[in-house]
Amino acid sequence: SMANTVCSRLFFGCILISALCSTIFAASCPCQNQTLCENIQTNYEKELYGFVGGSNTSANDTSFYNWTYLTTLCMRDTYVTEPGVDQVMCDAHQHGVRIAYWGHGPYPFTNDINVSMAWIKSTFQNVTDQYYDGYVFDYEGAMLWNSPQSAQYVELVNLTTQYFHENLPGSTISVCVPFSAYLEWGRQYDYYHLAQVADFLYIMDMMYKRKYFLGIPWYGKQYPCIEEEMDGGITSKFCPIQPEPTRDGVNCTDGVAHEMPYAAIMYDILVNKWNVTEIRWDSTQKSPFVNMVNSNQTYQYWFDNPQSLALKYAYAKSKDLRGVGPYQFGDVVCDHSAEEKG
């Protein structure tokens, strides 16, 4: 009958559309093994969670990663469309490692849930378009913990976590927070409630300690010294620095210092031989420092090395935190030599 003919055509039309959609999905997956585009749902008891990047590496270079210990890679939002970066997801998933979309906003701090949900759905689309496994909030503006904006931030994270969990099982939502909850560049976030609504907090350096990653610096700071004020000359352990205008209402030395990868610091010591002192140890901060001279300017470098990092790792373990999070993996890469990788 005519009705049966129409139904048959509709049926086979649906099959054709379904097959076409499957083909389009398969073609959009950048991995040779299509199953690698499925999100990772493994729940790791302890984690090594860190960030892609570094001055001597490209975002698509995974040759120096130790996949045995990694559990999560965070990919900066500005990197995701760079050539070859899609293969990082394939490599990560092949080794059971999550890859998270590391966002920097802008974030809709609002009481209008329609605006919030529109942002969440757009963000979710960005994440799933890359076949990633979650999202990282990295808001670094000033905020008082008891302000309306703070409550809006918590609610945005809460709604994002719920939406991702419902629509992408196994996905994770993380929030980056400063190492100090008070007067750190004016970033007085509501740590307590952020910890409740997110899967993880990444502390940039204990109630929900199993949600906490301790941020670990694989970089250092280069401070230019005022030589005429150095007690004992350029080899002095004291490095007076220029006063820095306030940052978000809080006095801070951060703006005076230049951030340097660990590999670059070692290069200045071992290859350029700019150091005028040996590497010294500060017993209070439990960190090494060294004085350098370059182009007639004296600098003091503060950084972390295997000795100081071991203390931080031990601290994280003693507090039973979920894990540690290096920033950034590429900061220990200088020349990609076999000796360096060893």
Phi and psi in degrees as a GROMACS rama.xvg file:
@    title "Ramachandran Plot"
@    xaxis  label "Phi"
@    yaxis  label "Psi"
@TYPE xy
-61.57  -39.5148  MET-2
-62.6276  -42.5889  ALA-3
-65.4438  -37.7654  ASN-4
-64.0462  -45.643  THR-5
-61.7664  -44.3063  VAL-6
-63.3511  -39.4575  CYS-7
-64.4326  -42.482  SER-8
-65.0219  -40.0464  ARG-9
-63.181  -40.7029  LEU-10
-62.0742  -50.028  PHE-11
-69.9647  -28.8312  PHE-12
-64.1831  -39.7847  GLY-13
-64.583  -39.7254  CYS-14
-62.7526  -42.8545  ILE-15
-62.3304  -44.7846  LEU-16
-62.6842  -42.5124  ILE-17
-61.688  -43.3393  SER-18
-65.4862  -39.4986  ALA-19
-63.1764  -43.4919  LEU-20
-61.4497  -40.3069  CYS-21
-63.673  -39.7438  SER-22
-65.6937  -42.6862  THR-23
-62.1707  -42.6626  ILE-24
-62.3174  -45.2915  PHE-25
-63.486  -38.5857  ALA-26
-69.0571  -29.849  ALA-27
-78.7203  -17.9967  SER-28
-73.7171  123.196  CYS-29
-78.9482  -7.63336  PRO-30
-87.4955  142.162  CYS-31
-62.6082  -39.2094  GLN-32
-92.5977  107.242  ASN-33
-61.9282  -24.4038  GLN-34
-68.5607  -17.0696  THR-35
-71.0557  -12.0448  LEU-36
-83.9932  -1.26666  CYS-37
-79.2607  140.819  GLU-38
-71.8689  151.145  ASN-39
-77.2946  131.786  ILE-40
-119.913  12.8885  GLN-41
-69.9342  135.236  THR-42
-103.348  107.724  ASN-43
-87.9213  133.104  TYR-44
-70.1476  -41.754  GLU-45
-126.228  148.226  LYS-46
-136.719  151.863  GLU-47
-115.861  106.908  LEU-48
-123.54  116.905  TYR-49
-149.801  -175.452  GLY-50
-116.042  138.221  PHE-51
-75.6321  137.632  VAL-52
142.046  174  GLY-53
146.475  151.794  GLY-54
-71.4401  -24.8605  SER-55
-109.767  18.5709  ASN-56
-135.745  161.356  THR-57
-106.543  157.307  SER-58
-63.534  -23.4317  ALA-59
-92.7108  4.6473  ASN-60
-92.1898  111.951  ASP-61
-110.794  10.7584  THR-62
-66.0308  -22.5929  SER-63
-102.55  6.09003  PHE-64
-81.3138  140.177  TYR-65
-98.8226  95.8736  ASN-66
-66.7622  -15.1963  TRP-67
-63.2946  -34.705  THR-68
-108.143  -21.7921  TYR-69
-65.6283  143.032  LEU-70
-122.5  -30.4933  THR-71
-145.139  131.93  THR-72
-109.419  135.005  LEU-73
-106.898  121.156  CYS-74
-103.513  120.757  MET-75
-57.9066  140.375  ARG-76
-58.972  -28.9328  ASP-77
-78.3632  -9.42273  THR-78
-93.2525  -22.9327  TYR-79
-61.3277  -26.0383  VAL-80
-98.233  4.50394  THR-81
-69.9815  149.942  GLU-82
-56.8835  132.859  PRO-83
84.5513  -11.953  GLY-84
-68.5965  -27.7102  VAL-85
-61.7835  -27.0995  ASP-86
-74.1131  -19.73  GLN-87
-62.4098  -40.1356  VAL-88
-60.5497  -43.6502  MET-89
-60.6078  -46.0757  CYS-90
-63.112  -43.2983  ASP-91
-62.6  -49.7839  ALA-92
-65.2099  -32.0169  HIS-93
-61.3275  -29.2883  GLN-94
-102.286  11.8037  HIS-95
73.5171  22.5826  GLY-96
-101.395  129.731  VAL-97
-70.4769  153.197  ARG-98
-130.067  124.696  ILE-99
-110.676  146.282  ALA-100
-83.4148  112.372  TYR-101
-92.9781  98.8662  TRP-102
-95.816  156.02  GLY-103
-127.335  17.0869  HIS-104
86.1695  -162.948  GLY-105
-70.1534  148.538  PRO-106
-104.135  140.387  TYR-107
-85.3677  89.5902  PRO-108
-82.0623  101.312  PHE-109
-155.037  160.132  THR-110
-94.8649  -0.801272  ASN-111
-84.6085  105.469  ASP-112
-65.3106  -27.3914  ILE-113
-65.4485  -39.9427  ASN-114
-66.4965  -43.397  VAL-115
-61.7565  -46.4314  SER-116
-67.626  -33.1852  MET-117
-63.0041  -42.3608  ALA-118
-65.6217  -42.7458  TRP-119
-62.3608  -44.8304  ILE-120
-66.5732  -37.6575  LYS-121
-66.0874  -42.0403  SER-122
-64.9452  -42.4975  THR-123
-59.555  -40.169  PHE-124
-63.8599  -42.0714  GLN-125
-60.1144  -41.1015  ASN-126
-67.9701  -49.4062  VAL-127
-72.6716  -26.8364  THR-128
-60.9685  -29.8241  ASP-129
-95.2192  -0.695571  GLN-130
60.9345  37.3349  TYR-131
-86.7938  176.422  TYR-132
-116.452  8.19313  ASP-133
165.248  -171.969  GLY-134
-137.066  146.495  TYR-135
-119.169  117.787  VAL-136
-79.1559  129.728  PHE-137
-136.279  62.6798  ASP-138
-83.4153  130.741  TYR-139
-128.102  23.9161  GLU-140
-85.9226  167.15  GLY-141
-70.8864  144.455  ALA-142
-166.473  134.372  MET-143
-88.6323  139.97  LEU-144
-62.4284  -27.5566  TRP-145
-104.828  18.2577  ASN-146
-86.3467  159.561  SER-147
-57.7135  -36.159  PRO-148
-63.5425  -37.3536  GLN-149
-62.6163  -44.203  SER-150
-63.423  -36.8595  ALA-151
-67.737  -36.3396  GLN-152
-63.5041  -46.7664  TYR-153
-59.1904  -44.1033  VAL-154
-67.6248  -35.9561  GLU-155
-63.2692  -44.4111  LEU-156
-63.6054  -41.2187  VAL-157
-60.6982  -48.7547  ASN-158
-65.5127  -36.7605  LEU-159
-65.0413  -44.9217  THR-160
-60.629  -46.3537  THR-161
-62.1655  -43.4746  GLN-162
-65.5297  -44.6414  TYR-163
-65.2656  -44.7384  PHE-164
-61.5591  -37.7812  HIS-165
-73.3077  -38.0089  GLU-166
-102.239  -12.883  ASN-167
-141.329  78.2013  LEU-168
-53.6184  135.965  PRO-169
91.0882  -9.80906  GLY-170
-70.8918  159.321  SER-171
-129.57  146.878  THR-172
-119.056  123.686  ILE-173
-117.724  154.31  SER-174
-129.126  125.879  VAL-175
-83.784  131.655  CYS-176
-133.804  153.453  VAL-177
-64.6649  162.04  PRO-178
-69.4967  -19.5845  PHE-179
-122.107  132.48  SER-180
-79.7798  -4.81138  ALA-181
-130.381  130.037  TYR-182
57.0786  29.7364  LEU-183
-94.1236  89.9045  GLU-184
57.4594  28.524  TRP-185
78.6511  7.80487  GLY-186
-92.4797  75.3425  ARG-187
-95.2711  72.7205  GLN-188
-75.5699  162.114  TYR-189
-83.2928  80.0576  ASP-190
-56.1829  -42.7554  TYR-191
-59.0434  -51.731  TYR-192
-77.7994  -29.9677  HIS-193
-62.1015  -39.19  LEU-194
-65.4719  -31.4695  ALA-195
-71.4936  -38.7176  GLN-196
-94.8596  -19.0077  VAL-197
-95.5709  164.447  ALA-198
-75.3185  -42.5237  ASP-199
-140.202  151.595  PHE-200
-111.774  132.236  LEU-201
-103.483  109.851  TYR-202
-86.8896  114.728  ILE-203
-76.9517  95.3292  MET-204
-31.0511  -68.4013  MET-207
-102.716  56.7988  TYR-208
-61.7186  -29.0572  LYS-209
-72.7258  -5.98508  ARG-210
-99.0419  -5.05079  LYS-211
-98.2442  133.416  TYR-212
-106.755  134.3  PHE-213
-87.9201  115.922  LEU-214
-66.5041  131.485  GLY-215
-118.535  123.036  ILE-216
-81.1249  122.294  PRO-217
-102.674  35.1359  TRP-218
-143.267  176.559  TYR-219
-138.668  -175.197  GLY-220
-124.66  136.629  LYS-221
-107.68  112.699  GLN-222
-103.845  123.201  TYR-223
-75.9861  126.118  PRO-224
-92.5113  148.59  CYS-225
-86.2998  99.6855  ILE-226
-60.5351  -40.0798  GLU-227
-67.5458  -13.5735  GLU-228
-102.973  2.44062  GLU-229
-79.4507  122.321  MET-230
-75.5312  108.007  ASP-231
99.9742  7.60116  GLY-232
87.7805  -165.14  GLY-233
-69.0617  -12.3503  ILE-234
-93.8447  2.50913  THR-235
-61.7894  147.52  SER-236
-78.8855  -10.1538  LYS-237
-96.687  130.633  PHE-238
-125.641  88.9853  CYS-239
-63.1704  139.72  PRO-240
-125.834  160.946  ILE-241
-66.8196  140.562  GLN-242
-59.2903  141.622  PRO-243
-108.893  132.921  GLU-244
-54.6281  148.533  PRO-245
-61.0166  146.139  THR-246
-111.486  116.44  ARG-247
53.3561  35.4174  ASP-248
85.6694  4.37225  GLY-249
-124.996  129.458  VAL-250
-65.8815  133.709  ASN-251
-155.38  145.469  CYS-252
-89.6632  -1.08729  THR-253
-59.4676  -39.8349  ASP-254
-69.2095  -22.8235  GLY-255
-74.5139  -34.0837  VAL-256
-87.5538  146.883  ALA-257
-100.307  128.023  HIS-258
-76.8192  134.315  GLU-259
-133.704  136.581  MET-260
-62.6208  150.408  PRO-261
-56.039  -40.8878  TYR-262
-62.3445  -37.9642  ALA-263
-68.3795  -36.4182  ALA-264
-64.2062  -46.0109  ILE-265
-63.5991  -34.3413  MET-266
-65.3364  -41.5376  TYR-267
-63.4186  -31.5936  ASP-268
-82.483  -50.4555  ILE-269
-84.2937  -30.5674  LEU-270
-106.611  -55.9435  VAL-271
-71.5499  -26.5366  ASN-272
55.202  46.5564  LYS-273
-83.825  -9.84187  TRP-274
-72.6651  136.905  ASN-275
-107.845  2.20659  VAL-276
-135.982  165.445  THR-277
-73.2616  168.336  GLU-278
-70.4876  121.315  ILE-279
-105.994  167.192  ARG-280
-122.282  129.541  TRP-281
-97.7367  115.782  ASP-282
-72.6403  -20.0379  SER-283
-78.6265  -51.5811  THR-284
-84.9253  -10.2719  GLN-285
57.0452  47.5317  LYS-286
-141.593  152.261  SER-287
-85.8811  156.697  PRO-288
-151.653  159.293  PHE-289
-153.805  147.411  VAL-290
-95.3844  137.296  ASN-291
-127.98  153.584  MET-292
-128.059  125.794  VAL-293
-142.843  126.792  ASN-294
53.1782  45.9621  SER-295
64.0352  18.2453  ASN-296
-117.583  131.172  GLN-297
-90.4643  133.393  THR-298
-124.983  154.885  TYR-299
-120.502  125  GLN-300
-100.621  129.421  TYR-301
-115.934  134.454  TRP-302
-159.241  178.13  PHE-303
-113.313  142.145  ASP-304
-128.33  -178.619  ASN-305
-53.5455  -34.9072  PRO-306
-66.3201  -47.2688  GLN-307
-74.5187  -34.9342  SER-308
-65.0904  -36.4984  LEU-309
-59.5613  -36.2975  ALA-310
-67.2247  -39.0894  LEU-311
-67.4738  -40.7069  LYS-312
-64.0083  -40.8869  TYR-313
-64.8355  -37.248  ALA-314
-63.5078  -46.1769  TYR-315
-59.3111  -40.4288  ALA-316
-68.0886  -40.5164  LYS-317
-66.5282  -29.3788  SER-318
-90.5676  1.88788  LYS-319
57.8537  38.5601  ASP-320
-70.7596  165.57  LEU-321
-67.2822  -33.0065  ARG-322
171.768  -167.733  GLY-323
-120.967  157.587  VAL-324
-135.163  97.9922  GLY-325
-65.2387  142.372  PRO-326
-133.032  114.768  TYR-327
-112.856  161.313  GLN-328
-59.0201  -39.657  PHE-329
-71.9165  -8.5647  GLY-330
-71.1494  -10.4087  ASP-331
-100.906  6.70364  VAL-332
-101.618  129.193  VAL-333
-115.711  -61.5566  CYS-334
-124.852  5.0055  ASP-335
62.5936  21.7341  HIS-336
-71.5474  159.114  SER-337
-63.7417  -34.8419  ALA-338
-64.1096  -40.1388  GLU-339
-65.9749  -42.6031  GLU-340
-67.1251  -29.1198  LYS-341
